[in-house]
């Protein structure tokens, strides 16, 4: 079994910060084209860049979707990730407790994040909203998620689980079975489709492996038995059985799965709303002073295509050998959960599991970005598109000879990939959040994310305090192993 990590504490902390702030940056940056088609994005932004942080570019297009947001602010993707983080901080035992998380998520819908005054349940997606309104959500969330999925024909596989689970690659990162358990538990609180669940798992596990190894040795990454339990058929069957939780497919034990008893340590405690109301008001006042978006598109610069985007581009830099081997190791280890699951739509005999598995491989390792068709209006929120572009983007090589200095090194790669992915539009904030978390973990914050972007994030002081406190607890636990 490999050492718990090849990295020092300071390196690990930088990568944890890169993961979570990278997710927030990708979320905030991607809002500029969220729900647009690729053609619509091109009409208002050309081939970029889009203004963000301290850096110039085309201003964010103002419409009914974007006008309510402050500049450089994140969305519900980051909100829900922070809900998970706060749930983990409350229990502080390295585990995601589904009942605790379901109650925390319900609280977010009613109160937002009162510490920073975000709007209650802002940007709530259809699937998560339906599950949250289910009468058994806070007592049997896995059943609630299944009934919503089943009532819709068992065909919906949205990206609402994968968008928020980066933090679960950090919690107990040295213990992959625990990372897997946490990712499954959190995803199934709102999503029953195995494609949605596995997408969240693939993101979390890749983050944990990046924290355990810096991904500089492709041979090591390819041969390492990251989760030795996978060689045990009983363990593999247990993972498949977890996909059945809440369904009608495993008898009464799956319809009414057992959740851990609430104890003083893991029992949900509502926030002190009276105390936080004052803090919320201070943030409302601060919000009035924050940099807000122009409420009109008047005087926007004319869109003129750049003759040179400054670097070779996402489809031409090629795959980084070590990073590609690491990503493939994750997919290789867990694709059986799609191939062998019986949590599937009713069909006419088609082996849908093989279809899903082939589709997952095509999405994660496409021939080029265009193959993913991110801006397709009818399927932009599909989970496999999200994990696909995240894996594809995160495995790209740095451009050895960019034509503009802004695209040099790891932060230049982050910039260039985020620009191009965002200009493909679709569910761009979610794609950006998952991609940003993977690139941020791969390279860390200090070298991996443009300083002029992350230092201008809305609520940065609170974010840094929250993330640093969380990172210190995780690293203290890691050093006790």
N, C-alpha and C positions, 0 to 999 in steps of 0.2 A: 504494500500500500504506500502511496507517495507521502512525502512530508505534508503537513497540513497546509503550508504555503511556502513558496520560494521568496516571498517578499517581506520586507521589513515593516514594522508598524507604521512608520511615516509614509511608506509607499502605499500600503493598504488604505490608510486614511485618505490619501490623495485620490485613490481610485474610487473609494466609496463616495467621496464628494463629487468626483467626476461623473459617477453613475447617476446620482440623484439630481444634481444640478444640470447635468447633460440632458436628462429626461425633461426637466422643467424648461430648459432652453429650446429643445426640439418642439415641445408642446406650444410654447409661446410663439416661436418663429413660424410654425406650421399653420397657426390660426389665420395667417394672411391669405391662404388659398383654400381653407377648409370648406368642403362641399362644393367647390368649383369643379368644372371639368378642366382638362388640360388646355383646351382651346380658350376657355374663358380666362384662365390665368394668364395665358400668353397675351391676350388682348390688353390687360391692365398692367402687366409686369414685363412683357417681352421675354427676354432670356436673362432678366435680372440685372443686378442684384436687387433684393428687397431691403428697404431700410430697416435696421434693427439695432437696438442699443445706441452706441455712439457712432455707428457706421452708416454712411449714406446709401441711398438707393431709392427705388420707387416707393413712395409712401403706401401704407396699407390702404387698400381699396375700402371705402366706407359704404356699407350697406346695412340692412337690418340685422344681419348676423354679427358683424364686427363693430358696429357703432357703440355698443354698450361696454366694450373692453377698453381698459387703459393701455397705453403703449407698453410693450414688453411684459404684459401680464400673461400668466398661464391660465389654463382652463380646467374643466372638470377632470381631465386625465390626471393632472398633478394633484388636484384636490383629493381624488380617491386614493392615489398613492400615499398621500399624507395621512389619510384616514387609516390605512393599513399600518403605516409607521407608528402612529399614535396608539393603535391597538397593541402592537408588539411592545411598545414602550410601557404600556400599562401592565401587561402580564409579565413581561421581562423574563420569560423562561425559554426563549428560543423557539417558541411554537406559535403558529397562527391558530387561534381558537375560533371556529366558524360562528358560534353563537355570539361571542363578543364582537367579532367583526361585523356581523349582520346588524347588531344594535348600534354600533358606531356609525355604520353606513346610513341607517335610518335617521340617526341624529344629524348627520351631515345634510340630509335632504331637508330637514326641518330648520336647521340653524346655520348651515354653511360651516366655515371654519371661523368661529367667532374671534379667535386670537388675531386674525388679520382682516376680519370683516368681509370675507367673500360671500357672495349671495347664496342663499340656501339652495342646494341641489342644482346649481347652475349647469347648463349643458347636459342635463341628464338624458341618456339615450333611451330608445324605445324599450329594449329588452330589460335593462336594469330597472327602468321605471316600472314596468309591468311586474317584475319579480318583487320589487320593494313594496308594491301595493297588495301583494298576495297576503291573505290573512294569516298564514303560518310562517311568514318570512323570518321573524325573530325567534321562532321556536324550532323550525325545521326548514332552514333555508335551502338545503339541497333538494328537498322535495318541492318546494316552491319553484325553484329554478326549472326543475324537470317538467312540472305541470305547465308552465308558461311555454317551454320549448315544445312539448307534446301538443299543446293546443294550437300551435302555429304550424303543425305538420312535420315537426322534427327536421326542418330544413335550414333554420336560421343558425348561422355560425358567426356572430358578430365579434368585434375586436375589443369589447368592453372589459374583458378579463385581462388580456395581455397588456393593455395600456397602463395598468396600475401596479403590476407585480414586480417591477425592477427591484424594489426594496426586499423582496423575498429571496432574491439571489444573494443578498448581503447577510440577512439573518442566518446565523449558524452556517455560514458559507463553507466551513471546513467539513461539514457533515452532509454529504449529498443526499442520503436518504431523508434527512430532515428537510432539506430544501425542497425535495420532490413532494413530500407530504404537505408542506406549507403551501406550495404552489397549487396543488390539487385542491386543498381545502378552501383556499381563497377564491379560486376560479369558479368552483362549483357553488359558491354562495349565490351567484347570479347567472351562471351559464352551465347548461347541461350538455351542449353539443361537444363531442370529443375533440373536434377540431379547435374550438375555442379554448378548451381546457389544455390541450397539448401545446397550443401556441404559447400560453402563459408559462407552462412548464419549460419549454425550450428556451424562452427568454431568461427565466430565473436560473436555470442550470448553467447556461453559458456564462452568465455573470459570475456565478459562484466559481466556475472553473477558471475564469480569468483572474479572480482574486486568489486562487490557490496557485496559479502559475502565470507568469508574465507572457506566455504564448510566444516565446522566442525559439522554442525547440520543437519543430513539427514532429520529429520522430518520437520524442517523449510524449507529446500530447496524443498522438495517434495510438500509442501502445499502452498508455496508462489505464489501469482498471479503476476509473474514477469512482464508480459505485460497485464494489465487489458483490453486493447483494443481488445484482442483476444476474449473476450466475445461478442463483437459487430459484428453481421453478415456483416454489411457494411464494416467494417475494413478488415475482412477476405476476402471478395470479392475484395477489393482493392488490397490486396496482390496477389491474383490470377490474377487480371487484369494486375498487374505489370509484371508478367511472360509473358503476351501477348505483351508487348511493343516491337515494331519492327516487329511483325509477321503479317500475313494476316488474323488472327483469330478474330480480333475485329474491322474490318472496317478501315476507313481512320485514325481514332484516334490511332490505334495501328501501322499501317504502318508508319505513320509520327507522332510519339509521340511528345508531347510538352516538350521541355527542358526549363529550367529557362533562362530568358533573361540574357545576359552577362551585367555586370555592372563594374564599376571601381574596385569594391571590388573582384569580382570573375572572371574577364577577365584574360585569360591566357597571361602571359608575358614571352617571351623567356628569357632564361638565358643570361647573359652577356658573350658571348663566347670569346670575346677578353681578358677580365680580367681572365676568367677561363682557357684560353689557357696556360697562364703562370703557373697557379696552376697545370694544367694537366701535363705540362712538368716537374715540380718539382716532381710530383708523378711518372712520367715515370722514372726519375732518381732514386727516392726512390725505385721503383719496381726493378731496376737493383741490388739494394743492399738488397732486401728482400730475405727471405729464399725461394728458389725455389726448386722444386722437382728435384730429380735425373732424368736425362733423359734416364735412362736405368734400366732394371730389373736385371742387373748383380749383383752378390754377395748378392741376397736376401736370407734371412734365409730359411732353409727348413721348410715346413709347418708341424707342429706336433700338433695334437689335444690336447688341455688341458684336463686332466682327470677331472678337476673340474673348472667350470667357475666362482666360487667365490660367487655365490648367488643362490637362489632357481630358479630363472628364471621367465620370464614374464608370463608363463602359470601356475605357481604354487604358486605365492604369493596371488592370489585371488583379488577380487574387493574391493576397499575401499568403505564402505557403503555410506558415505556422498558424495564422489565424484561421485559414480555411480548414486545416486539419483539425483544429480544436472544435470548430463549428460542426464539422462532419461527424466528429466523435459523439456529440450530443444527439444529433439526429439518428445516427446509427444505433445508439443505445436505447432510444425511447420510441422509435417509430413502430415497434411491435404493438404499442398501445392503440394505435389506429388500425393496424392490420388485424388484430385479434379481438377487438371490442365487439360486443353485441348490442351496444347502445347506438342504434342506427335507425334511420327512417324505415317505415314499412315500404317495401318495394316489390317488384315483380321478379325477384330472383337474381337481380344484378348484384355482383359482389362489390358492394359499395365501399367496403373497407380497402380493397386494393385500389379502387379509383381515388379514394381520399389520400392514400399513402403516396401514390404516384403524383398527385397534384401537390402534396406537401413538398416533395423533393424538387419538383419543377419550380415551385415558388421560392424555396430557400436558396436554390442554386440555379437561377435562370441564365440563359445565354446573354441577356442584357436587360436593362431596366424596362424597356418597352414591352417585354414579354409579360410583365406584371399588370400592365394596363391600369395603373393606379387611379387615373381620372375617370374611369368608367362610372357613369352616374348610377347605374343599376346595381353595382356590387362594390362600391368604394369602401364600405365598412366591413368587408369580409376579413375574418381573422387571418387567413392564410396570406392575403396580400400584405397585411401588416407585418407578420413575422417574416415573410419572405423578403420584403425590402429591407427590414432590419438586419437579417442575416447577410443579404447581398451587400448592403452598404458597409456593414461592420467588418467584412472580410476583404475590403479593397486595400490595395497597396498605396503607400504614399507616392505622390508624383515626384520622381527624382529631379525633374527639370521643369518646374512650373514657370510659366511666362510672366507671372505677376507674383511678387513676394508674399502677398496675402494668402497664397495657396501653398506655402512652404510648410513642410513638416506635419505633425499630427493635427495641430489646430487648423492648418490649411486644408487638410483632408476633411476634417469635420465641417469646415465652412463650405467647401465645394460640394460635398455630398448633400449637405442639408439644403443648400440652394437648389440643386437640381431636383432633389426629391420633392421639395416644397412646390416647385414650379410644375411638377406633374399633377399637383392638386389632389382631388379626392378627399379622403379623410386624413388630410395632411398633418393636423396637429397630433393625431394618434400615431401615425407613421413616424413623425418626427420624435415623439416622446420615446418610443421603443428603440428607434435607431440611435437617438442621443444617449440613452442609457448604456447601450452596448459600446458605442465609440468612447463614451466618457469613462467606462470601466477599463477599456483596452488601454487607453493612453493616460488616464488621470485628468484632473482638472487643470493643473498649472500649465501643462504643455499641450493638452488635448482639446481645449475649447477656446475659441477666440475671446480674449480678455474683454474686448469692447462689446461683446454680447452678454456674457454671464454676469459681469459686474453691474449691468444695468437692469437685471431682472426686477420686476415688481416684487415687493416684500422681501428683498434680498437679506436684510439684517435678520429678520425672523427666520427665514429659510436656513441661513447659515448657522444660527444658534441651534435650531432644531436638529439639523443634520449633524452638526458637530457633536452635540450631546448624544445623539443616537449612535454615531460612529464610535465614540469613546466607550459606551456600554458594550457594544458588539466586540470591540477589540479587547476590552478587559476580559470578557468571557472567553475569547479566542486564546488569550495568553494563559488562561487557567487550564487549558486542555492538556 
